[in-house]
């Protein structure tokens, strides 16, 4: 109310105009009630979403050994198939889908999914992106850039922070192991 009074006064309003500008009307009450209902609905939706998120993460954790093993997948066939059939088509749909795909890839890496080689997946994806970039629309290219930006954040963290690399990739089933040479 004080802000409304200050605005009406600054605009050169008369005392009557100031009173009208600061009066709490039925319209204001209706808008306030609508906003309160929205708050309640959004709170309920947020709680449902949190429960759903916990359920999906627990289901993913339970079934993580089965996700790549059911078809006898290995890194040679899993990464290209995963990019071709799961990630690439979805990320081209919208910016939100591109972010979802990037976070899903990070989630699979974080859950240490057997046969999910994060660095190999990124390599396969970069090859696919280079090939597909020239036949993409402007919107699809924008979505692709959103996805790559999110993925590069992780890669840069691994590149410049040995502790992050060691904790997230090194000596896990998600890393590409290289033989130690004497």
MDTraj code that builds the backbone (N, CA, C; nanometers):
import mdtraj as md
import numpy as np

residues = "UNK UNK UNK UNK UNK UNK UNK UNK UNK UNK UNK UNK UNK UNK UNK UNK UNK UNK UNK UNK UNK UNK UNK UNK UNK UNK UNK UNK UNK UNK UNK UNK UNK UNK UNK UNK UNK UNK UNK UNK UNK UNK UNK UNK UNK UNK UNK UNK UNK UNK UNK UNK UNK UNK UNK UNK UNK UNK UNK UNK UNK UNK UNK UNK UNK UNK UNK UNK UNK UNK UNK UNK UNK UNK UNK UNK UNK UNK UNK UNK UNK UNK UNK UNK UNK UNK UNK UNK UNK UNK UNK UNK UNK UNK UNK UNK UNK UNK UNK UNK UNK UNK UNK UNK UNK UNK UNK UNK UNK UNK UNK UNK UNK UNK UNK UNK UNK UNK UNK UNK UNK UNK UNK UNK UNK UNK UNK UNK UNK UNK UNK UNK UNK UNK UNK UNK UNK UNK UNK UNK UNK UNK UNK UNK UNK UNK UNK UNK UNK UNK UNK UNK UNK UNK UNK UNK UNK UNK UNK UNK UNK UNK UNK UNK UNK UNK UNK UNK UNK UNK UNK UNK UNK UNK UNK UNK UNK UNK UNK UNK UNK UNK".split()
xyz = np.array([
    [0.0831, -0.1186, 0.0000],
    [0.0000, 0.0000, 0.0000],
    [0.0875, 0.1249, 0.0000],
    [0.1957, 0.1214, 0.0768],
    [0.2834, 0.2381, 0.0837],
    [0.3450, 0.2665, -0.0529],
    [0.3764, 0.1611, -0.1262],
    [0.4335, 0.1781, -0.2593],
    [0.3314, 0.2429, -0.3520],
    [0.2055, 0.1978, -0.3424],
    [0.1001, 0.2559, -0.4265],
    [0.0795, 0.4033, -0.3945],
    [0.0818, 0.4363, -0.2662],
    [0.0671, 0.5763, -0.2262],
    [0.1827, 0.6582, -0.2824],
    [0.3031, 0.6074, -0.2709],
    [0.4205, 0.6794, -0.3203],
    [0.4128, 0.6991, -0.4718],
    [0.3673, 0.5962, -0.5441],
    [0.3561, 0.6069, -0.6891],
    [0.2488, 0.7084, -0.7286],
    [0.1333, 0.7019, -0.6614],
    [0.0247, 0.7963, -0.6931],
    [0.0662, 0.9387, -0.6607],
    [0.1375, 0.9577, -0.5501],
    [0.1843, 1.0908, -0.5120],
    [0.2886, 1.1403, -0.6114],
    [0.3801, 1.0542, -0.6497],
    [0.4852, 1.0930, -0.7440],
    [0.4269, 1.1263, -0.8810],
    [0.3159, 1.0641, -0.9149],
    [0.2521, 1.0911, -1.0438],
    [0.1674, 1.2169, -1.0393],
    [0.1610, 1.2806, -0.9230],
    [0.0850, 1.4039, -0.9109],
    [-0.0624, 1.3802, -0.8884],
    [-0.0970, 1.2701, -0.8278],
    [-0.2363, 1.2362, -0.8032],
    [-0.2959, 1.3191, -0.6906],
    [-0.4255, 1.3386, -0.7001],
    [-0.4962, 1.4104, -0.5943],
    [-0.5196, 1.3157, -0.4776],
    [-0.5694, 1.3723, -0.3683],
    [-0.5946, 1.2915, -0.2493],
    [-0.6986, 1.1834, -0.2785],
    [-0.7990, 1.2126, -0.3582],
    [-0.9018, 1.1152, -0.3955],
    [-0.8414, 1.0041, -0.4818],
    [-0.7582, 1.0406, -0.5745],
    [-0.6932, 0.9408, -0.6597],
    [-0.6013, 0.8506, -0.5776],
    [-0.5345, 0.9091, -0.4792],
    [-0.4458, 0.8301, -0.3934],
    [-0.5280, 0.7301, -0.3134],
    [-0.6433, 0.7724, -0.2584],
    [-0.7302, 0.6824, -0.1832],
    [-0.7829, 0.5696, -0.2711],
    [-0.8213, 0.6027, -0.3945],
    [-0.8716, 0.5011, -0.4864],
    [-0.7620, 0.4013, -0.5254],
    [-0.6415, 0.4512, -0.5429],
    [-0.5306, 0.3641, -0.5823],
    [-0.4917, 0.2681, -0.4716],
    [-0.5144, 0.3076, -0.3469],
    [-0.4723, 0.2245, -0.2345],
    [-0.5870, 0.1487, -0.1692],
    [-0.7061, 0.1617, -0.2210],
    [-0.8215, 0.0914, -0.1627],
    [-0.8147, -0.0566, -0.1985],
    [-0.8463, -0.1396, -0.1030],
    [-0.8481, -0.2847, -0.1225],
    [-0.9895, -0.3229, -0.1647],
    [-1.0061, -0.3532, -0.2931],
    [-1.1386, -0.3775, -0.3482],
    [-1.1702, -0.5266, -0.3540],
    [-1.2920, -0.5573, -0.3985],
    [-1.3327, -0.6968, -0.4168],
    [-1.2469, -0.7637, -0.5240],
    [-1.2080, -0.6881, -0.6240],
    [-1.1209, -0.7425, -0.7275],
    [-0.9856, -0.7823, -0.6695],
    [-0.9345, -0.6977, -0.5815],
    [-0.8083, -0.7307, -0.5146],
    [-0.8242, -0.8563, -0.4303],
    [-0.9356, -0.8675, -0.3586],
    [-0.9603, -0.9843, -0.2746],
    [-0.9712, -1.1103, -0.3607],
    [-1.0391, -1.1011, -0.4749],
    [-1.0519, -1.2160, -0.5644],
    [-0.9159, -1.2588, -0.6180],
    [-0.8336, -1.1607, -0.6529],
    [-0.6997, -1.1928, -0.7026],
    [-0.6144, -1.2553, -0.5920],
    [-0.6254, -1.2049, -0.4708],
    [-0.5521, -1.2614, -0.3581],
    [-0.5955, -1.4050, -0.3310],
    [-0.7255, -1.4308, -0.3359],
    [-0.7754, -1.5671, -0.3162],
    [-0.7249, -1.6613, -0.4253],
    [-0.7249, -1.6124, -0.5490],
    [-0.6745, -1.6938, -0.6600],
    [-0.5265, -1.7266, -0.6410],
    [-0.4500, -1.6294, -0.5976],
    [-0.3071, -1.6524, -0.5749],
    [-0.2841, -1.7509, -0.4603],
    [-0.3648, -1.7423, -0.3571],
    [-0.3522, -1.8382, -0.2457],
    [-0.3845, -1.9807, -0.2922],
    [-0.4890, -1.9942, -0.3766],
    [-0.5216, -2.1268, -0.4307],
    [-0.4065, -2.1782, -0.5172],
    [-0.3469, -2.0886, -0.5939],
    [-0.2329, -2.1281, -0.6761],
    [-0.1162, -2.1750, -0.5905],
    [-0.0918, -2.1067, -0.4815],
    [0.0166, -2.1469, -0.3907],
    [-0.0105, -2.2861, -0.3370],
    [-0.1343, -2.3105, -0.2947],
    [-0.1691, -2.4428, -0.2420],
    [-0.1527, -2.5507, -0.3495],
    [-0.2003, -2.5229, -0.4692],
    [-0.1912, -2.6200, -0.5775],
    [-0.0457, -2.6455, -0.6158],
    [0.0338, -2.5398, -0.6242],
    [0.1743, -2.5559, -0.6594],
    [0.2505, -2.6328, -0.5512],
    [0.2157, -2.6107, -0.4266],
    [0.2789, -2.6849, -0.3172],
    [0.2465, -2.8334, -0.3279],
    [0.1204, -2.8653, -0.3554],
    [0.0813, -3.0059, -0.3723],
    [0.1515, -3.0678, -0.4929],
    [0.1574, -2.9945, -0.6035],
    [0.2252, -3.0445, -0.7227],
    [0.3737, -3.0685, -0.6958],
    [0.4366, -2.9781, -0.6239],
    [0.5786, -2.9928, -0.5909],
    [0.6025, -3.1159, -0.5052],
    [0.5163, -3.1390, -0.4069],
    [0.5300, -3.2575, -0.3220],
    [0.5112, -3.3861, -0.4028],
    [0.4116, -3.3870, -0.4927],
    [0.3912, -3.5041, -0.5796],
    [0.5127, -3.5268, -0.6687],
    [0.5682, -3.4187, -0.7202],
    [0.6851, -3.4301, -0.8064],
    [0.8060, -3.4836, -0.7302],
    [0.8248, -3.4399, -0.6077],
    [0.9358, -3.4906, -0.5267],
    [0.9202, -3.6404, -0.5002],
    [0.7989, -3.6840, -0.4687],
    [0.7745, -3.8268, -0.4469],
    [0.8015, -3.9060, -0.5745],
    [0.7566, -3.8539, -0.6872],
    [0.7784, -3.9214, -0.8145],
    [0.9273, -3.9292, -0.8461],
    [0.9991, -3.8225, -0.8204],
    [1.1430, -3.8194, -0.8450],
    [1.2149, -3.9235, -0.7591],
    [1.1790, -3.9333, -0.6329],
    [1.2393, -4.0329, -0.5442],
    [1.2079, -4.1740, -0.5920],
    [1.0844, -4.1961, -0.6370],
    [1.0449, -4.3276, -0.6868],
    [1.1263, -4.3654, -0.8098],
    [1.1384, -4.2735, -0.9046],
    [1.2120, -4.3017, -1.0278],
    [1.3593, -4.3275, -0.9980],
    [1.4183, -4.2485, -0.9088],
    [1.5586, -4.2694, -0.8750],
    [1.5801, -4.4030, -0.8047],
    [1.4892, -4.4407, -0.7161],
    [1.5031, -4.5704, -0.6493],
    [1.4838, -4.6843, -0.7486],
    [1.3895, -4.6701, -0.8418],
    [1.3672, -4.7715, -0.9449],
    [1.4889, -4.7839, -1.0351],
    [1.5479, -4.6724, -1.0712],
    [1.6683, -4.6731, -1.1526],
    [1.7829, -4.7410, -1.0786],
    [1.7960, -4.7129, -0.9511],
    [1.9010, -4.7747, -0.8705],
    [1.8792, -4.9259, -0.8600],
    [1.7548, -4.9689, -0.8412],
    [1.7240, -5.1119, -0.8308],
    [1.7526, -5.1855, -0.9613],
    [1.7176, -5.1247, -1.0718],
    [1.7269, -5.1911, -1.2019],
    [1.8520, -5.1570, -1.2800],
    [1.9456, -5.0901, -1.2190],
    [2.0612, -5.0415, -1.2939],
    [2.1435, -5.1542, -1.3551],
    [2.1517, -5.2696, -1.2876],
    [2.2281, -5.3809, -1.3428],
    [2.1584, -5.4435, -1.4631],
    [2.0276, -5.4317, -1.4697],
    [1.9507, -5.4926, -1.5778],
    [1.9425, -5.4044, -1.7022],
    [1.9635, -5.2753, -1.6890],
    [1.9397, -5.1828, -1.8001],
    [2.0275, -5.2100, -1.9213],
    [2.1529, -5.2377, -1.8999],
    [2.2405, -5.2634, -2.0135],
    [2.2685, -5.4109, -2.0315],
    [2.2504, -5.4918, -1.9274],
    [2.2826, -5.6338, -1.9357],
    [2.1744, -5.7153, -2.0048],
    [2.0518, -5.6679, -2.0092],
    [1.9417, -5.7470, -2.0643],
    [1.9626, -5.7819, -2.2109],
    [2.0267, -5.6961, -2.2850],
    [2.0501, -5.7258, -2.4267],
    [2.1938, -5.7677, -2.4516],
    [2.2673, -5.7949, -2.3443],
    [2.4069, -5.8311, -2.3599],
    [2.4891, -5.7142, -2.4101],
    [2.4477, -5.5957, -2.3741],
    [2.5116, -5.4751, -2.4259],
    [2.6527, -5.4608, -2.3713],
    [2.7371, -5.4085, -2.4543],
    [2.8690, -5.3686, -2.4087],
    [2.8936, -5.2275, -2.4574],
    [3.0078, -5.1733, -2.4228],
    [3.0313, -5.0332, -2.4552],
    [3.0343, -5.0079, -2.6052],
    [3.0708, -5.1092, -2.6846],
    [3.0808, -5.0898, -2.8273],
    [2.9432, -5.0694, -2.8892],
    [2.8417, -5.1389, -2.8398],
    [2.7083, -5.1260, -2.8973],
    [2.6172, -5.0358, -2.8150],
    [2.6423, -5.0233, -2.6867],
    [2.5503, -4.9477, -2.6027],
    [2.5556, -4.7983, -2.6319],
    [2.6739, -4.7400, -2.6374],
    [2.6855, -4.5946, -2.6540],
    [2.6205, -4.5460, -2.7842],
    [2.6521, -4.6054, -2.8998],
    [2.5852, -4.5573, -3.0219],
    [2.4339, -4.5795, -3.0196],
    [2.3900, -4.6926, -2.9666],
    [2.2460, -4.7192, -2.9608],
    [2.1769, -4.6223, -2.8660],
    [2.2375, -4.5952, -2.7529],
    [2.1795, -4.5038, -2.6555],
    [2.1677, -4.3636, -2.7138],
    [2.2722, -4.3184, -2.7824],
    [2.2689, -4.1850, -2.8442],
    [2.1657, -4.1814, -2.9564],
    [2.1658, -4.2844, -3.0414],
    [2.0782, -4.2863, -3.1594],
    [1.9305, -4.2947, -3.1232],
    [1.8972, -4.3794, -3.0279],
    [1.7562, -4.4062, -3.0016],
    [1.6997, -4.3333, -2.8797],
    [1.7846, -4.2918, -2.7883],
    [1.7339, -4.2301, -2.6648],
    [1.7624, -4.0809, -2.6553],
    [1.8865, -4.0437, -2.6691],
    [1.9252, -3.9056, -2.6400],
    [1.9002, -3.8115, -2.7572],
    [1.9579, -3.8428, -2.8730],
    [1.9563, -3.7484, -2.9847],
    [1.8159, -3.7093, -3.0302],
    [1.7244, -3.8036, -3.0489],
    [1.5903, -3.7614, -3.0940],
    [1.5175, -3.6727, -2.9939],
    [1.5362, -3.6998, -2.8654],
    [1.4635, -3.6229, -2.7641],
    [1.5214, -3.4836, -2.7467],
    [1.6519, -3.4710, -2.7487],
    [1.7104, -3.3397, -2.7204],
    [1.6810, -3.2384, -2.8290],
    [1.6458, -3.2842, -2.9483],
    [1.6152, -3.1917, -3.0566],
    [1.4755, -3.1310, -3.0455],
    [1.3914, -3.1851, -2.9584],
    [1.2525, -3.1404, -2.9502],
    [1.2365, -3.0003, -2.8932],
    [1.3033, -2.9727, -2.7808],
    [1.2875, -2.8427, -2.7157],
    [1.4059, -2.8167, -2.6237],
    [1.4244, -2.6931, -2.5803],
    [1.5316, -2.6637, -2.4849],
    [1.5151, -2.7414, -2.3537],
    [1.3907, -2.7585, -2.3091],
    [1.3669, -2.8337, -2.1861],
    [1.4078, -2.9797, -2.2029],
    [1.3795, -3.0369, -2.3192],
    [1.4182, -3.1751, -2.3457],
    [1.5704, -3.1879, -2.3540],
    [1.6370, -3.0885, -2.4088],
    [1.7825, -3.0912, -2.4157],
    [1.8429, -3.0920, -2.2753],
    [1.7885, -3.0069, -2.1881],
    [1.8357, -3.0076, -2.0490],
    [1.8057, -3.1398, -1.9806],
    [1.6868, -3.1939, -2.0055],
    [1.6501, -3.3225, -1.9472],
    [1.7493, -3.4307, -1.9903],
    [1.7821, -3.4355, -2.1188],
    [1.8753, -3.5370, -2.1691],
    [2.0132, -3.5231, -2.1047],
    [2.0601, -3.4007, -2.0913],
    [2.1912, -3.3792, -2.0287],
    [2.1897, -3.4249, -1.8832],
    [2.0841, -3.3906, -1.8122],
    [2.0766, -3.4311, -1.6724],
    [2.0546, -3.5820, -1.6585],
    [1.9853, -3.6423, -1.7542],
    [1.9660, -3.7868, -1.7513],
    [2.0990, -3.8590, -1.7740],
    [2.1798, -3.8102, -1.8673],
    [2.3119, -3.8689, -1.8900],
    [2.3955, -3.8569, -1.7629],
    [2.3905, -3.7406, -1.6986],
    [2.4650, -3.7221, -1.5738],
    [2.4129, -3.8153, -1.4641],
    [2.2823, -3.8351, -1.4597],
    [2.2229, -3.9244, -1.3600],
    [2.2673, -4.0679, -1.3820],
    [2.2687, -4.1136, -1.5065],
    [2.3148, -4.2494, -1.5352],
    [2.4615, -4.2659, -1.4979],
    [2.5406, -4.1645, -1.5217],
    [2.6819, -4.1709, -1.4840],
    [2.6966, -4.1728, -1.3328],
    [2.6152, -4.0940, -1.2652],
    [2.6220, -4.0850, -1.1196],
    [2.5796, -4.2164, -1.0526],
    [2.4835, -4.2865, -1.1128],
    [2.4378, -4.4133, -1.0540],
    [2.5314, -4.5285, -1.0872],
    [2.6371, -4.4997, -1.1621],
    [2.7374, -4.5989, -1.1973],
    [2.6749, -4.7191, -1.2679],
    [2.5991, -4.6889, -1.3700],
    [2.5319, -4.7894, -1.4509],
    [2.6357, -4.8773, -1.5189],
    [2.6310, -5.0088, -1.4996],
    [2.7294, -5.0970, -1.5636],
    [2.7222, -5.0861, -1.7162],
    [2.8377, -5.0773, -1.7798],
    [2.8429, -5.0662, -1.9245],
    [2.8191, -4.9253, -1.9761],
    [2.7956, -4.8316, -1.8871],
    [2.7720, -4.6936, -1.9270],
    [2.9033, -4.6188, -1.9147],
    [2.9742, -4.6076, -2.0245],
    [3.1037, -4.5404, -2.0265],
    [3.0821, -4.3954, -2.0667],
    [3.0868, -4.3082, -1.9706],
    [3.0510, -4.1684, -1.9912],
    [3.1376, -4.1018, -2.0971],
    [3.2665, -4.1199, -2.0886],
    [3.3558, -4.0535, -2.1842],
    [3.3362, -4.1088, -2.3249],
    [3.3133, -4.2389, -2.3369],
    [3.2868, -4.2963, -2.4686],
    [3.1535, -4.2456, -2.5230],
    [3.0550, -4.2322, -2.4357],
    [2.9254, -4.1798, -2.4775],
    [2.9405, -4.0368, -2.5302],
    [3.0194, -3.9559, -2.4626],
    [3.0422, -3.8185, -2.5078],
    [3.1121, -3.8186, -2.6433],
    [3.2088, -3.9077, -2.6621],
    [3.2780, -3.9185, -2.7896],
    [3.1811, -3.9562, -2.9012],
    [3.0955, -4.0543, -2.8766],
    [2.9972, -4.0956, -2.9766],
    [2.9004, -3.9812, -3.0044],
    [2.8630, -3.9109, -2.9005],
    [2.7682, -3.8018, -2.9200],
    [2.8282, -3.6877, -2.9999],
    [2.9528, -3.6547, -2.9747],
    [3.0176, -3.5470, -3.0502],
    [3.0248, -3.5850, -3.1983],
    [3.0581, -3.7111, -3.2268],
    [3.0599, -3.7557, -3.3665],
    [2.9221, -3.7430, -3.4302],
    [2.8191, -3.7824, -3.3579],
    [2.6818, -3.7739, -3.4099],
    [2.6396, -3.6284, -3.4278],
    [2.6787, -3.5439, -3.3341],
    [2.6402, -3.4023, -3.3417],
    [2.7072, -3.3336, -3.4592],
    [2.8332, -3.3657, -3.4834],
    [2.9036, -3.3053, -3.5961],
    [2.8372, -3.3460, -3.7269],
    [2.8010, -3.4731, -3.7377],
    [2.7371, -3.5210, -3.8598],
    [2.5981, -3.4612, -3.8779],
    [2.5252, -3.4446, -3.7698],
    [2.3878, -3.3968, -3.7803],
    [2.3705, -3.2467, -3.7774],
    [2.4756, -3.1744, -3.7455],
    [2.4633, -3.0300, -3.7289],
    [2.4286, -2.9581, -3.8593],
    [2.4790, -3.0084, -3.9699],
    [2.4573, -2.9403, -4.0968],
    [2.3160, -2.9608, -4.1522],
    [2.2446, -3.0587, -4.0999],
    [2.1080, -3.0798, -4.1484],
    [2.0062, -3.0512, -4.0384],
    [2.0447, -2.9722, -3.9395],
    [1.9558, -2.9349, -3.8296],
    [1.8972, -2.7968, -3.8539],
    [1.7786, -2.7770, -3.8008],
    [1.7199, -2.6432, -3.8071],
    [1.7877, -2.5542, -3.7031],
    [1.7568, -2.4272, -3.7063],
    [1.8157, -2.3340, -3.6101],
    [1.7744, -2.3690, -3.4673],
    [1.6476, -2.4055, -3.4492],
    [1.5996, -2.4440, -3.3159],
    [1.6674, -2.5713, -3.2672],
    [1.6818, -2.6696, -3.3562],
    [1.7481, -2.7947, -3.3171],
    [1.8945, -2.7696, -3.2809],
    [1.9607, -2.6833, -3.3559],
    [2.0997, -2.6492, -3.3251],
    [2.1087, -2.5784, -3.1899],
    [2.0105, -2.4937, -3.1601],
    [2.0076, -2.4285, -3.0293],
    [1.9891, -2.5284, -2.9169],
    [1.9007, -2.6253, -2.9382],
    [1.8798, -2.7303, -2.8382],
    [2.0067, -2.8129, -2.8201],
    [2.0731, -2.8425, -2.9299],
    [2.1985, -2.9166, -2.9246],
    [2.3031, -2.8402, -2.8447],
    [2.3074, -2.7082, -2.8624],
    [2.4052, -2.6282, -2.7878],
    [2.3745, -2.6276, -2.6384],
    [2.2471, -2.6303, -2.6027],
    [2.2103, -2.6373, -2.4609],
    [2.2589, -2.7690, -2.4016],
    [2.2360, -2.8779, -2.4740],
    [2.2807, -3.0092, -2.4266],
    [2.4324, -3.0124, -2.4107],
    [2.5037, -2.9692, -2.5156],
    [2.6500, -2.9728, -2.5100],
    [2.7056, -2.8838, -2.3996],
    [2.6445, -2.7695, -2.3780],
    [2.6889, -2.6800, -2.2710],
    [2.6807, -2.7496, -2.1352],
    [2.5707, -2.8183, -2.1101],
    [2.5553, -2.8892, -1.9826],
    [2.6567, -3.0022, -1.9687],
    [2.6794, -3.0752, -2.0766],
    [2.7760, -3.1857, -2.0720],
    [2.9180, -3.1322, -2.0542],
    [2.9495, -3.0222, -2.1224],
    [3.0853, -2.9666, -2.1126],
    [3.1153, -2.9142, -1.9725],
    [3.0145, -2.8729, -1.9006],
    [3.0373, -2.8303, -1.7627],
    [3.0982, -2.9438, -1.6814],
    [3.0456, -3.0630, -1.6987],
    [3.1005, -3.1790, -1.6278],
    [3.2396, -3.2141, -1.6777],
    [3.2563, -3.2132, -1.8088],
    [3.3862, -3.2487, -1.8658],
    [3.4930, -3.1508, -1.8200],
    [3.4618, -3.0217, -1.8186],
    [3.5589, -2.9229, -1.7703],
    [3.5910, -2.9429, -1.6241],
    [3.4910, -2.9786, -1.5455],
    [3.5185, -3.0055, -1.4037],
    [3.6145, -3.1226, -1.3909],
    [3.5965, -3.2260, -1.4732],
    [3.6860, -3.3415, -1.4681],
    [3.8249, -3.3050, -1.5186],
    [3.8310, -3.2183, -1.6176],
    [3.9602, -3.1835, -1.6771],
    [4.0464, -3.1017, -1.5823],
    [3.9863, -3.0054, -1.5157],
    [4.0643, -2.9123, -1.4352],
    [4.0675, -2.9463, -1.2876],
    [3.9903, -3.0442, -1.2458],
    [3.9861, -3.0796, -1.1041],
    [4.0074, -3.2298, -1.0908],
    [4.1280, -3.2681, -1.0542],
    [4.1593, -3.4103, -1.0409],
    [4.0736, -3.4784, -0.9362],
    [4.0393, -3.4050, -0.8300],
    [3.9540, -3.4635, -0.7267],
    [3.8149, -3.4948, -0.7809],
    [3.7611, -3.4061, -0.8623],
    [3.6291, -3.4304, -0.9223],
    [3.6357, -3.5505, -1.0162],
    [3.7421, -3.5594, -1.0949],
    [3.7565, -3.6738, -1.1846],
    [3.7679, -3.8028, -1.1050],
    [3.8516, -3.8007, -1.0014],
    [3.8720, -3.9205, -0.9216],
    [3.7436, -3.9642, -0.8520],
    [3.6697, -3.8682, -0.8003],
    [3.5485, -3.9051, -0.7267],
    [3.4344, -3.9463, -0.8190],
    [3.4277, -3.8907, -0.9401],
    [3.3147, -3.9191, -1.0281],
    [3.3421, -4.0275, -1.1309],
    [3.4650, -4.0423, -1.1768],
    [3.4904, -4.1358, -1.2855],
    [3.5956, -4.2416, -1.2573],
    [3.7048, -4.2028, -1.1985],
    [3.8181, -4.2933, -1.1865],
    [3.7818, -4.4156, -1.1030],
    [3.8248, -4.5316, -1.1514],
    [3.8027, -4.6590, -1.0826],
    [3.6553, -4.6911, -1.0605],
    [3.5726, -4.6516, -1.1525],
    [3.4316, -4.6888, -1.1461],
    [3.3966, -4.7645, -1.2726],
    [3.2808, -4.8257, -1.2721],
    [3.2367, -4.8971, -1.3911],
    [3.1965, -4.8003, -1.5008],
    [3.1909, -4.6719, -1.4706],
    [3.1514, -4.5725, -1.5699],
    [3.2706, -4.5111, -1.6412],
    [3.3897, -4.5527, -1.6047],
    [3.5065, -4.4898, -1.6662],
    [3.5680, -4.5824, -1.7696],
    [3.6462, -4.5240, -1.8563],
    [3.7204, -4.6014, -1.9539],
    [3.8542, -4.6327, -1.8893],
    [3.8781, -4.7578, -1.8691],
    [4.0038, -4.7940, -1.8040],
    [4.1127, -4.8068, -1.9100],
    [4.2279, -4.7560, -1.8764],
    [4.3428, -4.7674, -1.9657],
    [4.4483, -4.8499, -1.8944],
    [4.5150, -4.9367, -1.9669],
    [4.6160, -5.0201, -1.9022],
    [4.7346, -4.9377, -1.8549],
    [4.7873, -4.9754, -1.7427],
    [4.9033, -4.9069, -1.6865],
    [5.0268, -4.9594, -1.7545],
    [5.1067, -4.8687, -1.8066],
    [5.2296, -4.9086, -1.8742],
    [5.3473, -4.8827, -1.7837],
    [5.4409, -4.9759, -1.7814],
    [5.5599, -4.9606, -1.6978],
    [5.6668, -4.8820, -1.7667],
])
top = md.Topology()
chain = top.add_chain()
for i, resn in enumerate(residues, 1):
    res = top.add_residue(resn, chain, resSeq=i)
    for name in ("N", "CA", "C"):
        top.add_atom(name, md.element.get_by_symbol(name[0]), res)
traj = md.Trajectory(xyz[None], top)
